[in-house]
C-alpha cells in the first residue's frame, strides 16, 4: 500500500489488529481441539467414567463417536503434513 492509503486507513488499524488476534485465537483453539493426544486422553477419561458408572452406555457411545470423528479428522489433516499433527 502506498503512503496515502496507509494514512487514510490508520483509523481502522485497531479493527485490523483485532481481526488478526481473533484469527490467531481461533487457530490455536482448533489446534488444541484436533490434538490427537488430547483426543486420546478424552477417550481414556470417557472409558473411566463408563467403568465407574458415571455415564450410561448410550452416553459413552455418543461421546466416543464424537471423539473418534475428531481423531479421524485430525489424522487426515496431519497426514498431509506428514507429522501426524493437526495444521497450525
C-alpha positions as a printed NumPy array, in Angstrom:
array([[  0.   ,   0.   ,   0.   ],
       [  1.057,   3.495,  -0.62 ],
       [  1.723,   6.118,   1.992],
       [ -1.548,   7.937,   1.348],
       [ -3.668,   4.818,   1.698],
       [ -1.816,   3.894,   4.906],
       [ -2.562,   7.318,   6.37 ],
       [ -6.223,   7.113,   5.31 ],
       [ -6.622,   3.609,   6.747],
       [ -4.834,   4.427,  10.005],
       [ -8.085,   4.89 ,  11.953],
       [ -9.01 ,   1.295,  11.054],
       [ -5.772,  -0.194,  12.412],
       [ -7.388,  -1.368,  15.688],
       [-10.055,  -3.216,  13.719],
       [ -7.465,  -4.917,  11.525],
       [ -5.408,  -5.794,  14.591],
       [ -8.449,  -7.244,  16.335],
       [ -9.214,  -9.369,  13.288],
       [ -5.675, -10.737,  13.301],
       [ -5.882, -11.526,  17.034],
       [ -9.205, -13.321,  16.588],
       [ -7.742, -15.428,  13.774],
       [ -4.78 , -16.383,  15.976],
       [ -7.054, -17.407,  18.869],
       [ -9.238, -19.44 ,  16.514],
       [ -6.201, -21.181,  15.008],
       [ -4.897, -22.127,  18.476],
       [ -8.33 , -23.353,  19.593],
       [ -8.569, -25.574,  16.512],
       [ -5.06 , -26.901,  17.111],
       [ -5.98 , -27.894,  20.668],
       [ -9.382, -29.29 ,  19.627],
       [ -7.812, -31.55 ,  16.999],
       [ -4.73 , -32.538,  19.026],
       [ -4.575, -36.359,  18.798],
       [ -3.025, -36.676,  22.271],
       [ -5.854, -34.649,  23.837],
       [ -8.452, -36.71 ,  21.996],
       [ -6.89 , -39.99 ,  23.169],
       [ -6.824, -38.663,  26.731],
       [-10.512, -37.805,  26.358],
       [-11.236, -41.349,  25.212],
       [ -9.404, -42.745,  28.25 ],
       [-11.365, -40.457,  30.614],
       [-14.58 , -41.463,  28.914],
       [-13.824, -45.15 ,  29.437],
       [-13.019, -44.491,  33.102],
       [-16.351, -42.698,  33.513],
       [-18.176, -45.654,  31.982],
       [-16.395, -48.157,  34.217],
       [-17.132, -46.017,  37.281],
       [-20.825, -45.868,  36.358],
       [-20.788, -42.089,  35.938],
       [-22.239, -42.286,  32.408],
       [-24.529, -44.71 ,  30.616],
       [-23.567, -46.924,  27.703],
       [-25.567, -44.659,  25.364],
       [-23.751, -41.533,  26.564],
       [-20.455, -43.354,  26.193],
       [-21.263, -44.402,  22.619],
       [-22.324, -40.895,  21.617],
       [-19.292, -39.171,  23.126],
       [-16.939, -41.848,  21.834],
       [-18.263, -41.362,  18.295],
       [-17.679, -37.607,  18.554],
       [-14.116, -38.097,  19.81 ],
       [-13.341, -40.688,  17.148],
       [-14.659, -38.341,  14.444],
       [-12.339, -35.613,  15.752],
       [ -9.431, -38.059,  15.814],
       [-10.142, -39.135,  12.243],
       [-10.254, -35.502,  11.116],
       [ -7.013, -34.75 ,  12.961],
       [ -5.333, -37.78 ,  11.412],
       [ -6.47 , -36.83 ,   7.902],
       [ -5.283, -33.237,   8.34 ],
       [ -1.962, -34.35 ,   9.812],
       [ -1.404, -36.888,   7.036],
       [ -0.996, -34.035,   4.584],
       [  1.87 , -32.637,   6.648],
       [  3.49 , -35.968,   7.384],
       [  3.931, -35.377,  11.105],
       [  0.627, -36.707,  12.457],
       [ -0.498, -33.416,  13.926],
       [ -3.283, -31.021,  13.051],
       [ -2.449, -27.988,  10.919],
       [ -1.447, -24.761,  12.578]])
